[in-house]
Amino acid sequence: MSVGMPKDVPWHGRTVHTGVYKRPVHGPRMVRRLNIDGDGQGDLGGHGGEQRAVLVYQTDSYRFWARELGRDDLRPGRFGENFTVDGLPDNEVCIGDRYRIGDALFEVTQPRVTCYRVGLRMGEPRMAALLVAHHRPGFYLRVLEEGEVEAGQQIVKVSTGPEAMTVEEIDRVLYLPGHTRRQVERALRIPALSPGWQASMEALLDQGDNEAAGTSGSAGLNAAATAPRPAWPGFRPLVVTRVQPESHSVFSLSLAAPDGSELPTALPGQFVTVKVPPEGDAPPLIRSYSLSGEPGTGTYRISVKAEIHGAAGNRLRSHVRTGDHLDVAAPRGTFCLTTGDNPVVLLSAGVGVTPVLAMLHALARDRSSRQVWWLHGAHDGTEHPFARESRELVGMLPRARLRIYYSKPAAEDRRDVDYTDIGHLSGDRILGLGLPIDADAYLCGPGAFMDSVTTALVDAGLEASRVHTEIFGAGPSLTPGIDGAATAAPHQPAGRAGTGPTVVFARSGLEVPWSDARESLLELAEACDVPVRWSCRTGVCHTCELALMSGAVQYAPDPVEPPADGNILICCSKPTEEIVLDL
């Protein structure tokens, strides 16, 4: 038996707070619902908690890795486990199995989480991938009955989990290609399976039900895999057929194929990425804009806010005219209206209205019988884009409700005509609306707006999984265990500039020449303080999966399962030509 409290460890010039450093202990220890006495986890988002109270690894796997890696320094606790056991192999232990050790009763809940910290502890960066590839992950236990446990005690099997699905099998289902629908359904029939893995299995099941949409990759690992394959690779020229002002600062560009053919249908809520033409000596800019028009018309409409310091928006408003051509990447994104008959709540502030307006168009086009709430916040009537258009669409829906909030209505703005409420559309106001708790909510707007409204929706009774958000600009980072995450704005990396292909971080508005001194695109993004999301750093967990707008990459090492078509894993890839990333 091994325990260890979290500590700070230097790693790649940063500090990792981790509990992976375990040491054997002697004598009895009390095993409690969340931990063994004297043990702890540094990152409770990925480790620990009731479902992952105790980690188990096998002495047979130790012998395997000693041979495979040529190591003679592997001692109990080196893989971060609490119980190092004789027997209980991953290909025999099943999810839901129950075991008694000493005075405590345990239940198997899931395989080990793929995480870079086991590689940190082992001094082997590939370790997370190797554990999956060689089918030796180990597993977590939930404590059903607390009690004292001591090294050397017998492990007594009490019962076998329903479906008799082994740790190895369910690990393969999630992380490796080739799973079947039957396997996913079996996994979902196991009550002991941890909620996180249940959600992953539900996503795999939904992906299987929507194979006609052309998805690939594993939806159980990353929502990016649920998006349809992009309709075309890279960028293609589209012609501007209309330039339309929508408010004081927002204008729309309608786009069509130059040859008059119909453009592929986008899903309501998706976005396109545009190369904004150069101005003078300034290079082209690459920006992403939500599609705001009715899906399925054969044309696209993007809507842009021209801000004082917004280079791309001002360049488009000043120089793009009807008949001009813009290079545009295919529609992408997973912020999309889902099917069903439950209520829909569409919330937006400012130009955040654009993706939810496309959803409103789709609902109105289909004359949906779903209950629809349209909630929007603006400064006043001059800054209320699509005011008339959205009112007309709401009027086409038999069960729609509308609330418009003006923070500072102008003298000419009419209450109950142009707006319904004075003040900001905020979390406090959400709580008093009586929104249906079985609704799917979609919200887009400034960060503070989405934070407060998301919290209010959950407080009002909506499930967190039913609250969907879209963020303009770079999204939030996920850097597990890293203290002092960077908060600087994206910038060019320090040191000598690279001489390789240009890497464009589209959401961050940054173009950087590649340097072979970097091991991966993830390392380049980190050097630029571009917000990133990762966990294993070896091509297993797909946390870093995102859209590749154009260009090509090579992998080293190859990912355990390839990403979805049109996506890449930045943790183990390098560019082979100029690339544009949705980052």
N, C-alpha and C positions, 0 to 999 in steps of 0.2 A: 504494500500500500504506500502511495506517495502523495504528498501534499506540497503546497507552496503558495504563498501570498503574492499578489501582483507586485512587480517592481519595474523601474524604468531601465531600459536597455538601449545603448546607442546603436543606431542602424542607418547606414547610408547618409550620415550627416544629420539625422533626425533622432528623436527619442520615441521609443515604443514602450507603451505601458502594457505589460503582459503578465499573465499568470502561468505561462507555459513551462516555466522552470520549476519542475517538481523534484522532490527529494524523498527517498524512502524513509519511513518512520517505523518505530518499533512500539509494540504494545497496543492496547485497544484504543480506538478512536470512535467518537460519537459521529454517526452519519445522520445528518438532518435533512429536512425537505429540500433545502437549496444547496447544501454543501457538506463536506466533511470538516469537522473542527480543524482549524489551522490551514484551510484551503480557500482559494478565491480565484476569480477570473478578472482580468483587466478590462475586457470588452464584453459587457453583458448583452450587447446587441447581437453578437455572433456566438457567444459561449455562455455557459452557465444557465441559471434559472431553473425552474422546477423540472422542465423537460430534459435538461442536460446537466443534472446535478453531479453525476459521476461518469467519468470517461474510462473505458476499458480497452486494454490492448493485450495481445497474446504473446507469450514467450516464444511460440513457434514463429510468429512474425519477426520477433527480434533475431532469431537464428537466420531467417530468410534474408533480412536486410544486412546482417553481418556478412553473409556470403555475397549478396548482390552488390553491395557498396564497398566491399573489402574493408570493413571496419572491425576493430577489436575493442572499441571504447563504448559500446552500447550497454547501458545499465538501466534497470527499471526506473521509469519516470522520464526517460529521455524523449519519448514521443508525447510528453505532456499528459500522460494518462494517470489516473488515480489508482486503479486496480490493474496490476500486471498479473495475468492469470495463465495457468496451465489448462489447455483445452479451450472450449468456447470459441471455435474458429468462426470467422465471418460467414463461411459458406454452410454453417449448420445452425448458428444462433438465428432466431427469427424475431421480427418486430412483434412485440406483445408477449414474448416469453417472460416468465416470471421466475426469479431465483431468490432463494434465501441464503444469506451469508451472515453468520453470527445471529444477532438479534434483529437484523434489518431485512426487509423484503423489498426487492427491486423489480422493475419492469423495463424492458428494452424499448426505447422510443424512436431511435433513428441512428444512421451511421454518423461517423465523425464529420464535422464541418470542414470543407476544404479551405485552408487558411495558410497564408504565407508564414505565420509564426512557428509552425512546426518545422519549416525549413530553416528559419532563424535559429531555433533551438538545436537542430541537427547539424547546422553548418552546411546544408545542402539545399540551395534555392529551388531545386526541382521537386522537392519532397511531396508537396501537395498533389502534383500531377502523378508522381510515382505511386502514391498510395491508391489512387483511383485506377491507374492503368494496370497495376498488379493485383487489384481486387483485395487489398488488405487495409481497409479504412479504420477498423475498430468501431466501437459503438458507444452510445450514451445510455445511461440508466436513469429512470425516475425512481425516487424513494417513496414507496407505498407505505412502509412502516419504518419509522425511525428506530435506531438502535445502535449498539456498539458492534464494531467489526474489527478483526485483528488479522494480520498476515498469517497465513498458514491454515486458516479455517476452511472447512469444506464448503464447496458451492453446491447447493441442492436445487435442482430444477423442480419447480412447483407446478408449472403448466406451460403449454405451448400456445403461442399466439394464434389467433384465427387467421386462416389463409396460409399459415406456415410459410411466410415469405421471408427469406433469409436477408440478413444485413447486406451480403454481397449482391443479391439480386436487386434489391431496391436501390442500392447505390448505382448499379449498372443502368437501371431504368432512368434515373435522373441525369447522370453524367455521361453516359455513353450512347452512341447511336444504336438503333435496332430494337427499341422497346415496342411492345405490342399494346393495343388498347386493353386487352384482357389483363395484362400485368398492372396497368394503371388502375383499372377498376378494382382489382384485388387489393392493391395498396390502400385505396380509399375505403375499403371495408374493414380496415384494422383500426379499432378505436384508439389503441395505444400510440399510433403514429403521431408524432409531434405536430402541432398546428402549422409550423413553417413548412414542413414536408407535405402536409395535406394540401396547403395552398399551391405548392409546386405541382403536385399530382393533378389538382383541379385545372391548373393552367395547361398541363399536358393533355388532359382530357378535352378541354375546350379547343385546343389547337387541332386535335384529331378530328373534332366535329367540324372544323372550318378549313380542312385541307384544300377545298375547292378555291379558297382565297389565294392559294399559291404560297403559303408560308413555308419556311424551312427553319432549321435550327431548333433549339429547345426552348419552348415557351416556359418550361418549368424553371429555367435558369435566369432568364432575362426577358422582360416585357418587350424589348426591341425585336425579339424573334417572332412576336405575334403579328407584326406588320406585314402586309402583302409584299411580294417581291416588287422592287421598283419597276415602273413601266418602261423605262429606258435607262441605259447606262450613261454615266457622265452628264454632260450638259448638251442641250439641243436648242437651236434658235427658235424663238416664238415671236410673233409680231404683235405689237401693241395696237389694239383696235379701238380703244377708248381710254381717255383720261378724264376722271370724274371726281370733282371735289365732294367730300362727304361731311366735312366740318371745317372749322377754322384751320386746323392743323393736319387733318387726315384726308388723304386722297386715294382713289382706287385706279389701278391699271387693269384693263381687261386684256387677256392674252389669248392668242389663237395660233394654230399651225399655219405657217406661211402658204401651204398648198391647199388650205381650206378643209383638210381632213379633220375628223373629230379627235380631240385629245382624249387620252385614256381617262376613265372616270376615277376621281379621287374620293376617298372616304371623307365624310363630313368631320372636320376637325384637323385634317392633315395640313402640311405646309409644303412650300417649294423653296428651293434655294436659288438665288438670282445673282448673276454677275453684273454688278452695277458698272456701266461704262466708265472708262477713264475720263478725267477732267484735267486738261493741260498736261503738266508733267506728272500728275498724280496717277498711280496705277489703278486698275479696276479694283472694286471692293466686292466682297462676297457676303451676302446677307440672306437670312431666311425670313420668309413672310408667310403667315397663315393664309389659306384660301378662304375667302369670305363669301363667295357666291354660291349659287345653287349647284350641288354636285350633279354630274350626269348630263350637262348641257353641251358637252363637246368643246367648251372653252373654259378658261380659268379666270378668276378675279383675285388679285391680291390688293390689300389695303395697307397703306404706309403712313406712318406718322412722321412729319417733318419737324424735328425739334431744333432748337437753337444751335446745338453743337452736334447734331446728327448728320454726319458727312454723307452717308448713303441716302437717307431720306431727302435731304436738300438737293443732292445731285440728281436724284430721280425727278423731283418736282421741277427743278430748274431746266433740265435738258431733255427729258424724254417726252416725245410727242407721238401722236397717232402715226402709225406707219413705221416707227422705229422697231429694231429687232433687239431682243434681250436673250442672252443665253441662260437657260433655266434647267435645273435638275428636276427629276421626276418627283411627284408627291411622295412624301414620307411622313412617318410619325405614328405613334400609338395613342395619341389623345383623340380618340374617335368615339362617336356615338354608338352605343351598343343597341342591339335589337332587344325586343321584349315588350311587355305590356305594362310594366311598372311605371310609376311617375318619373318625370325628368325635371331637374332643376338646372337652369342655365343662368350662371352668375358671371358678371363681368364688370370691369371698371375701365374707363378710357378706351384706348385702342385694343384692349384685351377682348373687346366685343367680337373681333374678327372670326376666330375659330368657332365660337358658340353660335354666331350668326349663321354659319354654314350648317350647323346642326339644326337650327330653327328652320332654315330653308328646307332641309330634308324632311323634317316632321310635317311642315305645311304642304310640301309637294305630295306627300303620301296621305294627306288628310288624316293624320294620326289621331286615334281615339285615346292616346295616353294623356294623363294629366300632365300639363306642362306649365312650369313656372318660369317666367322671364324676368330676371332681376338685373338692373344695370345702374351703375353710378357714373355721373359726369359732373363737371364743374357748373355748367349752365348749358343753355340751348345751343350756343355757338360751338361748344366742344362736345356735342352729342352726335357722333356719327351714326348714320343709318336710322335716325329717329323715325322717320316716316316709314321706311322699309320694314323695320322691325315691328312697328304697330300693325301694319297691314298683314304681316305674316302671323302675328299672334291672333289677329281677327279671323284668320282662316281655320283656326284650331278650335274645336268645340269645347275643349276642357282646359283652356289656357288661362293663366292669370298673369298680370303684368304689374310690376312695381318699378318706377323710375325715380332715382334719388338724385337731386341736384344739390350740391353742397352750397353753392351761392347763386341761386337763380337770378337772372337779369330781370329788369323791369318788364320787358316784353314777354318773358316766359310765363305761360299760363298753367296754373295748378289744375290737375285733373285733366289737362289736355296735353301739355308738353311733358309734365312730370307729375308724380303722385305724392312725393315726400320731399321735405327739405332736410338736408344733412347728408352725411356720407353713408354709403352702403357698407355697413360694418358688422362685425361679429355680434355686437349687442343687438342690433336690429334683427339679425337673422333669428335669434332665439325667440323673438316674439311673433314670428310669422305663422307658426303652426305648420311647418313643412312636413310632408309625409315621410315617415321614417324608413319606408321601403323604397325611397327614390334613389336614382343614380344622379349625382350632382357633378356638373362640369363647370370649372371656374378658371378664369384667366384674367390677369391684371397685374399690378405692381406687387412686389414681394410681400410687403406688409399687409396689403389687402388680402392676399391669398392665405397668409399665415393665420390672420384673425378669423377669416371666414371658415377656413378648414376646421379650426378648433371649435367654432360655434356650431358648425354642422354636426360634428361628432357629439358635442354636448347636447345637441337637440335630438339625438337618438339615431342618426344615420350611421351605418357601419363605415369604418374608416376605409375599407376596401372599395366602397361605392362612391368615394369622393375623389374625383379625377381632376388633376391640375395640369396646366400648360404654362411654361415659363418662357418669357422672351429673354434672349441672352443666355449666358452660360447657366447651367443648372447647378444644384447643390452638390458638393463633393461628398465622397464616402472614402475615408482613409482610416480603416479600422486600427485602433490602438495608437494612432499617432498623436502625440501631444503638440499643441501649438500649431494647428493647421494653418496654412498660409491664408492671409486675408487680403494680400496685395492684389491690385488689378493686374490682369494678364499683361505681360511685357516680353520683350526680347530676352533670351537667356544671357546670363553673364558669360564673359570670356569671348574668345575668337569666334566669329560667325562661321557657320558651316558652309560647305561648298556643294552640298548635295541637292536633291530635288526640294522644291518648296512645299512646305506643309502649311495648309491653310486651316486654322481653327475658326470655322464659320461663325459660331455663336459668340465667340470672344473677339471677333474682328481682328485677328492677328495672323500674319504671314511670316513664317520662319524657315530659313534654309536648313535642311537636314545636315547633321554632323554624324559621321560614323563613330564618334566618341560616345554616342548614346547607344544603350543596349536595346531600347525599344521606343516606340512612340509615346508610351506612358511616361518614360523618363524625360522625354523632351517636353511633354505637357507639364510635368511637375517643375521642370527647370524654368518654365515660363509662368508659373502660378496660374495656369489654366485649370479650373476646377475639374477634377477627375473622380471616377468611382472605380474601386478595385478591391480585391480581397486576396485571391490566391497568387496572382502575378505569374502564373505558369500556364495559362490557357485551359483551366479546368472549370472555374466557377461561372464564367461569362459575365461577371459583374461589370467588366469594362467594355462589354459589347456595345457598339454604336454604329451609326450609319456612315458608310463611305460614299460621299457624294460623287466623287470622281477619282480616277487614278487606280493604282494597284500597289499591293504590298507583298512582302514575303515573310514567312513565319520561321522563327527559330526560338524555341522548339515549336513543332506543329501542335495545334490545339488538340485536346483529347477528342472533342467533337467540334466540327466546323461551325462558325457562326451562321446566322441566316443569310440568305442571298442578299447582297447589297450592304452587308454589315462587315465589320472587322473586330478583332480583339486587339486592343492597343497594347496590352501587357506583353505580348510576345511577337510583335510585328514591326517591320521597318519599311519605309517607302521605297519602291523601285522606280517611281516617276512622280511628278507633281500630284499631290493628293489634296482633297478637300474633305474635312471631317466635320461631322455634326457635333462640335465640341466648343 
